[in-house]
C-alpha cells in the first residue's frame, strides 16, 4: 500500500516542525577570542558578539566585568554608560558596568562603589585586579577561567582575597547562558560586613528598566546619597517576576531561587534571568533588584533586607575558601516559570 497525499503532507509538516525545533534548541559553537591590546576576551556565537570578558585596568574600571552583553537577536542588554553613553540613558552609579561580582564591605573596604569618580573621597575603597587568563576553550560549552586579587586601599594596600572564576558559555538560536563559578580564598582573615550592596549583578539597558513613576534617592553604607530622577518612560517596558510569583519593584529584599526581568527592545522581547544555586551561602538569595536598572542578588546582606531581624556577617579565616555559583539566562521571546524552574533544576545538578 502506498501512502496517501494527506499522510505524506502530515509527515513532511511534522518533519519541518521537528527541524525548526531542533534549530531553536541545538547548541551552537562558541569561540573565545583573546584581544590583549584591548584587554578583553570576546565571546562569539556564529561569529557574532555575545559578550566580552573585559579587564581594562584600574584607570578605567576597578574590577573585571562582562561587557557588553548582547541578546540572541543582537540587541544590547547592558547599559552603555559610563563606557559608551547612549541617548536617554541614566548616568547614575558609575560603578554599575555590565555583569560583575564584588561586595560593599570586605574588612571595612568598599569594593562595590569604587570607580574613577567614587561618591566619597574619604571612604575606604578596594580594587579587584585581574591577574591572568588560565584556561580558554571553544565549543558548545565554552570555558574561560580567570584570576584576580582583591586589594585594599584602591589597589595600593594588602591583598585579602584571591579569586578564581570559571565562566561557561552556551547558546542556542533563542537563548544565551552564562554560568559563573567564583572561588574566593582568604589571604588574611576576612569579614564580609552585613550590608546592602552586593554581590552578583547586571546593569541593564534603559528599555529593560521598570517605568519610573518618581525620583528616588539611595544611600550606601558610607552615607553617600545618589539621586535617580524620573525620566521619559517611552520604550521602557521592564518588569520583574520572582520564583515566588512576586512582581515589579516589590521583589526588592525578597528571597527566591531565581528572578526574571522581561521587557522589549525594539522588536525583540527579551528576558534576563538570574539563578541561585542550592550550595550557595544563604540560599535562596535575597534580591537587590531595583526598578532603575540595577539587577542584583546579595547572599551576604541579611540585616537591611529583614529590617534588622537577621544579621549574617560572613567570615573566612586565612586560608579558607568559599565558592559562589550563579547562572544568567538571556532569552529571546521571554521565558516561562516552568522553563526557569527547569533551568534552575539543571543548574543545581552541576
C-alpha positions as CSV (number, residue, x, y, z in Angstrom):
1,X,0.0,0.0,0.0
2,X,1.3,3.4,-1.0
3,X,1.0,6.4,1.5
4,X,-1.8,8.9,0.8
5,X,-1.1,12.5,0.0
6,X,-2.6,13.6,3.3
7,X,-0.3,11.2,5.1
8,X,2.8,12.5,3.3
9,X,1.7,16.1,4.0
10,X,1.5,15.2,7.7
11,X,4.9,13.6,7.7
12,X,6.6,16.5,5.8
13,X,4.9,19.1,8.0
14,X,5.9,17.3,11.2
15,X,9.4,16.9,9.9
16,X,9.7,20.7,9.2
17,X,8.4,21.4,12.7
18,X,11.0,19.0,14.2
19,X,13.7,20.6,12.2
20,X,12.6,24.1,13.4
21,X,12.6,22.9,16.9
22,X,16.0,21.2,16.5
23,X,17.4,24.5,15.2
24,X,15.9,26.5,18.0
25,X,17.3,24.3,20.8
26,X,20.5,23.0,19.2
27,X,23.7,24.1,21.0
28,X,25.8,26.4,18.9
29,X,29.6,26.5,18.7
30,X,31.1,29.4,20.7
31,X,34.5,30.9,20.1
32,X,36.6,32.8,22.6
33,X,39.0,35.3,21.0
34,X,41.7,37.0,23.0
35,X,42.5,40.6,22.3
36,X,45.3,41.5,24.7
37,X,45.7,45.0,23.3
38,X,42.1,45.8,24.1
39,X,42.3,43.9,27.4
40,X,39.4,41.6,26.7
41,X,38.3,38.1,25.6
42,X,35.4,38.2,23.1
43,X,32.7,35.6,23.3
44,X,31.4,34.9,19.8
45,X,28.3,32.9,18.7
46,X,28.4,32.2,15.0
47,X,31.0,34.9,14.7
48,X,28.7,37.5,16.3
49,X,29.2,39.2,19.7
50,X,27.6,37.7,22.8
51,X,29.8,39.4,25.4
52,X,33.4,40.1,26.4
53,X,35.4,39.4,29.5
54,X,36.8,43.0,29.9
55,X,39.7,43.9,32.2
56,X,40.9,47.3,31.0
57,X,42.9,48.2,34.2
58,X,42.2,50.3,37.2
59,X,42.4,53.6,35.3
60,X,39.2,52.6,33.5
61,X,37.4,50.1,35.8
62,X,38.1,49.0,39.4
63,X,37.1,45.4,38.5
64,X,36.9,43.0,35.6
65,X,33.4,42.7,34.0
66,X,31.4,41.0,31.3
67,X,30.6,43.9,28.9
68,X,28.6,44.5,26.8
69,X,26.0,41.7,26.8
70,X,24.1,41.1,23.6
71,X,20.7,39.3,23.2
72,X,20.2,36.5,20.7
73,X,18.8,39.0,18.1
74,X,21.7,41.4,18.6
75,X,20.3,44.0,21.0
76,X,22.4,45.4,23.8
77,X,21.1,44.1,27.1
78,X,23.5,46.1,29.3
79,X,23.7,49.8,29.9
80,X,26.4,51.7,27.9
81,X,27.3,54.5,30.4
82,X,30.0,55.2,31.6
83,X,31.9,53.5,28.8
84,X,29.6,54.2,25.9
85,X,26.8,56.7,26.5
86,X,23.6,56.1,24.6
87,X,20.7,58.7,24.2
88,X,18.2,58.6,27.1
89,X,20.3,56.5,29.5
90,X,20.6,57.2,33.2
91,X,24.0,58.4,34.3
92,X,23.9,57.4,37.9
93,X,26.1,54.9,39.7
94,X,29.3,54.9,37.5
95,X,30.3,51.6,39.1
96,X,27.4,49.7,37.6
97,X,29.0,48.3,34.4
98,X,28.0,45.1,32.5
99,X,27.9,42.0,34.7
100,X,30.1,42.0,37.8
101,X,30.8,40.4,41.1
102,X,32.0,42.3,44.2
103,X,30.9,43.5,47.6
104,X,30.4,46.7,49.6
105,X,32.2,45.8,52.8
106,X,35.2,43.5,53.0
107,X,37.3,44.2,56.1
108,X,35.9,47.7,56.0
109,X,36.8,48.4,52.4
110,X,34.2,49.1,49.7
111,X,34.7,47.1,46.5
112,X,31.2,47.8,45.2
113,X,31.1,51.6,44.9
114,X,34.6,52.1,43.7
115,X,35.0,53.9,40.4
116,X,37.1,56.7,38.8
117,X,34.5,59.1,40.3
118,X,33.8,57.5,43.7
119,X,31.0,59.2,45.6
120,X,33.0,59.8,48.8
121,X,36.7,60.7,48.6
122,X,37.1,59.9,52.3
123,X,35.7,56.4,52.1
124,X,38.0,53.4,52.0
125,X,37.8,51.6,48.6
126,X,39.1,48.3,47.4
127,X,40.1,47.2,43.9
128,X,39.7,43.8,42.1
129,X,42.8,43.4,40.0
130,X,42.8,41.0,37.0
131,X,45.8,38.7,37.3
132,X,45.5,36.2,34.5
133,X,43.7,34.0,32.0
134,X,44.3,30.4,33.0
135,X,42.1,28.4,30.5
136,X,40.3,29.3,27.3
137,X,38.3,26.6,25.5
138,X,36.0,26.9,22.5
139,X,33.0,24.6,22.0
140,X,29.3,24.1,22.6
141,X,30.0,24.8,26.3
142,X,32.9,27.3,26.0
143,X,35.0,27.7,29.1
144,X,37.1,30.7,30.4
145,X,39.0,30.6,33.7
146,X,40.5,33.9,35.0
147,X,42.1,35.0,38.3
148,X,42.0,38.3,40.2
149,X,43.2,39.8,43.5
150,X,41.0,41.8,45.9
151,X,43.3,44.5,47.2
152,X,42.6,47.2,49.8
153,X,43.3,50.9,49.6
154,X,42.4,51.4,45.9
155,X,44.8,48.6,45.0
156,X,47.7,50.1,47.0
157,X,47.2,48.1,50.2
158,X,47.3,44.4,51.1
159,X,45.7,41.6,49.2
160,X,42.9,40.0,51.2
161,X,41.3,37.6,48.7
162,X,42.5,35.6,45.7
163,X,39.7,34.9,43.2
164,X,39.5,32.2,40.6
165,X,36.5,32.4,38.4
166,X,35.3,30.0,35.7
167,X,32.7,31.0,33.1
168,X,30.8,28.5,31.0
169,X,29.0,30.0,27.9
170,X,26.3,28.2,26.0
171,X,24.0,29.3,23.2
172,X,21.0,28.4,21.0
173,X,19.1,30.4,18.5
174,X,16.8,31.7,21.2
175,X,19.0,31.7,24.4
176,X,22.3,32.6,25.8
177,X,23.5,31.2,29.2
178,X,26.4,32.2,31.4
179,X,27.4,30.0,34.4
180,X,29.8,31.7,36.8
181,X,31.7,29.8,39.5
182,X,33.8,32.1,41.7
183,X,36.2,30.7,44.3
184,X,37.4,33.2,46.9
185,X,40.4,32.2,49.0
186,X,41.2,34.4,52.0
187,X,44.9,35.5,52.2
188,X,44.1,37.3,55.5
189,X,41.2,36.8,58.0
190,X,38.2,38.3,56.1
191,X,34.9,39.7,57.4
192,X,32.1,40.5,54.9
193,X,30.0,43.1,56.7
194,X,26.3,42.7,56.6
195,X,25.4,45.5,54.0
196,X,23.1,46.2,51.2
197,X,25.3,46.4,48.1
198,X,26.4,43.1,46.6
199,X,27.2,40.7,45.2
200,X,26.4,39.4,41.7
201,X,24.8,42.0,39.4
202,X,23.9,43.3,36.0
203,X,23.0,46.9,35.0
204,X,20.5,46.6,32.2
205,X,19.7,48.8,29.2
206,X,17.1,51.6,29.6
207,X,14.4,49.6,27.8
208,X,14.6,46.9,30.4
209,X,14.1,49.2,33.4
210,X,10.8,49.4,35.1
211,X,8.8,52.6,34.1
212,X,9.9,55.3,36.6
213,X,7.0,56.9,38.5
214,X,9.0,59.2,40.8
215,X,12.5,60.4,41.5
216,X,14.4,58.3,44.1
217,X,17.4,58.8,46.4
218,X,19.5,55.9,47.6
219,X,22.1,55.8,50.4
220,X,25.1,53.5,50.6
221,X,27.0,52.2,53.7
222,X,29.2,55.3,53.7
223,X,26.2,57.6,53.9
224,X,26.6,58.7,50.3
225,X,23.3,59.5,48.5
226,X,22.6,59.0,44.8
227,X,19.6,60.7,43.2
228,X,17.8,58.7,40.5
229,X,15.5,61.1,38.6
230,X,12.2,60.2,36.9
231,X,12.8,60.1,33.2
232,X,10.7,59.8,30.0
233,X,9.3,56.3,30.0
234,X,8.9,56.0,26.3
235,X,10.1,52.5,25.3
236,X,10.7,51.5,28.9
237,X,8.9,48.1,29.4
238,X,10.7,46.1,32.1
239,X,9.1,44.0,34.8
240,X,10.5,41.7,37.4
241,X,9.0,38.3,38.4
242,X,10.4,36.1,41.1
243,X,10.3,32.3,41.5
244,X,7.8,33.1,44.3
245,X,5.4,34.9,42.0
246,X,6.2,38.4,43.2
247,X,6.3,41.1,40.5
248,X,7.5,44.6,39.9
249,X,9.5,46.7,42.3
250,X,8.1,44.7,45.2
251,X,10.7,42.0,44.5
252,X,13.4,44.1,46.3
253,X,14.5,42.4,49.6
254,X,12.5,39.2,48.9
255,X,14.1,35.7,48.6
256,X,13.9,33.3,45.7
257,X,15.8,30.7,43.7
258,X,15.5,32.9,40.5
259,X,14.5,36.3,39.3
260,X,13.4,37.1,35.8
261,X,13.4,40.6,34.2
262,X,11.3,40.8,31.0
263,X,11.0,43.8,28.6
264,X,11.0,44.7,24.9
265,X,14.0,46.2,23.0
266,X,12.7,47.3,19.6
267,X,11.1,44.2,18.1
268,X,12.5,41.7,20.5
269,X,11.0,40.5,23.7
270,X,14.0,39.9,26.0
271,X,14.2,38.2,29.4
272,X,17.2,38.3,31.7
273,X,17.0,35.8,34.5
274,X,19.5,35.2,37.3
275,X,19.5,31.8,39.1
276,X,20.9,30.9,42.5
277,X,22.5,27.6,43.4
278,X,21.4,25.4,46.4
279,X,25.0,25.1,47.6
280,X,25.5,28.9,47.9
281,X,25.6,30.8,51.1
282,X,22.1,31.9,52.2
283,X,20.2,30.0,49.5
284,X,17.7,31.1,48.3
285,X,19.3,34.5,48.0
286,X,18.0,38.0,48.8
287,X,17.3,40.1,45.7
288,X,18.7,43.6,45.5
289,X,16.8,44.3,42.3
290,X,15.9,47.9,41.6
291,X,13.4,49.5,39.1
292,X,16.1,51.8,37.7
293,X,18.1,49.0,36.1
294,X,20.2,47.5,38.8
295,X,19.5,43.8,38.9
296,X,21.5,42.2,41.7
297,X,21.4,39.4,44.3
298,X,23.1,39.6,47.7
299,X,23.6,36.4,49.7
300,X,25.6,38.2,52.5
301,X,23.4,41.1,53.4
302,X,20.6,40.0,55.7
303,X,20.2,42.9,58.0
304,X,18.9,45.5,55.6
305,X,16.6,43.0,53.8
306,X,15.0,41.8,57.0
307,X,14.7,45.2,58.8
308,X,17.2,44.1,61.3
309,X,15.6,40.8,62.2
310,X,18.6,38.8,60.9
311,X,22.3,39.5,60.6
312,X,25.0,37.4,58.9
313,X,28.5,39.0,58.9
314,X,30.0,36.1,56.9
315,X,33.7,35.4,57.7
316,X,36.6,33.5,56.3
317,X,39.8,32.6,58.2
318,X,43.1,33.0,56.5
319,X,43.5,30.1,54.0
320,X,39.8,29.3,53.9
321,X,37.7,29.4,50.7
322,X,34.1,29.8,49.6
323,X,32.6,29.0,46.3
324,X,29.7,31.1,44.7
325,X,27.8,29.7,41.8
326,X,25.4,31.7,39.6
327,X,23.6,31.4,36.3
328,X,22.4,34.2,33.9
329,X,19.9,33.3,31.2
330,X,19.2,35.7,28.3
331,X,16.3,34.7,26.2
332,X,14.6,36.0,23.1
333,X,10.8,35.7,23.3
334,X,10.7,35.5,27.1
335,X,10.7,32.5,29.4
336,X,8.0,30.9,31.5
337,X,8.2,30.0,35.2
338,X,8.3,26.3,34.2
339,X,11.2,26.9,31.9
340,X,13.1,28.8,34.5
341,X,12.4,26.1,37.1
342,X,13.8,23.5,34.7
343,X,16.9,25.7,34.1
344,X,17.3,26.1,37.8
345,X,17.0,22.4,38.4
346,X,19.6,21.6,35.8
347,X,22.0,24.2,37.2
348,X,21.5,22.7,40.7
349,X,22.9,19.4,39.4
350,X,26.1,20.9,38.0
